[in-house]
């Protein structure tokens, strides 16, 4: 039950508008980004965004806010240690 309390205390949101505008709060670090993959460290774990033509429009780590534009194909979280992901890692290992 205590774990649930910790999760609700974290301030992280992911908002997607028409698959073209992604607003994320609770970001503590931008791990990497390119036009196909954006990897962020958030209050709720590592968040990977995959898509096409992804661009970071707003980046304010002091406030924990990141806005990404482009076509979003997928978003997923992981709690483990950082590992290589994305299309390049799948093809080139």
N, C-alpha and C positions, 0 to 999 in steps of 0.2 A: 504494500500500500504506500510506503514511503517513496518508492520509485515513481509512482504515479504523480505524487506531489511535486517531485523534482521536474518531471516532464512539463507539467502545467506552468511551472515557474519560468521556464525558458521562453524567450520571446522570439519566435521564428515563424515567419509566414512565407508561403510560396503562392503567388498569384499569377495566373496565366490568362491573358486576354487574347482571344482569337488565334491562339498558337503563334502569335507574332510578337507579343509583348510579355515579358516575364519580369516580375518584380519580386525580389527576395529581401527579407529582413532577417536579422539575427546572424549575419555573415561575420565571421571573425578573420577569414583569410581567403584570398584567391590563390589557389594552388597552381592552376594553369588554365590557359584558354587558347583556342584557335577558332576557326570558322565552323568546325564540326563539333567541338567539345569544350565545355566550360566546367571546371572542377572547383567547387567552393567548399570551405570548411564552415559549417554553421553550428549554432547552439545545439542542434539535434543530430549532428553527425556530418559526414562528408556527403555533399550533394553533387551529382554529376548530371549535367544537361547535355543532351545530344541533339543535333539538328543540322540545319543547313544555313549558311550565311549568318552565323551567330556573331553579334558584336556587343561589347559592353558599352552601354551608353552612359550610365551613371555608376560611379564607383566611389563610395564614401565609407571606408572601413571604420572610421571613427564613430559613425552612426550605425554601422552594420548594414548598410543598404547597398544593393547592387541591382541595376536594371539591365536586362539583356534584350536585344531585338534580334529577329531572325525567325526562321521556321523551326519550331520545337517539335522534335520527333519522340523524345522520351526524357524522363527525369527519374532518377533513382537515388536512394540513400544507401550508404554503407557505414557501419560502425567500426569496422576493422582498421588495420593499419593501411596506410596509403599503398595502393598497388596500381600498376599501369593498366589503364582501361581505354576504351574507345576503339575506333576503327583502326588506327595505326597499330595499336598494341595487338589487336586481333589478327591483323595480317602479317606484322613483322615481329611478333612475339614478345 
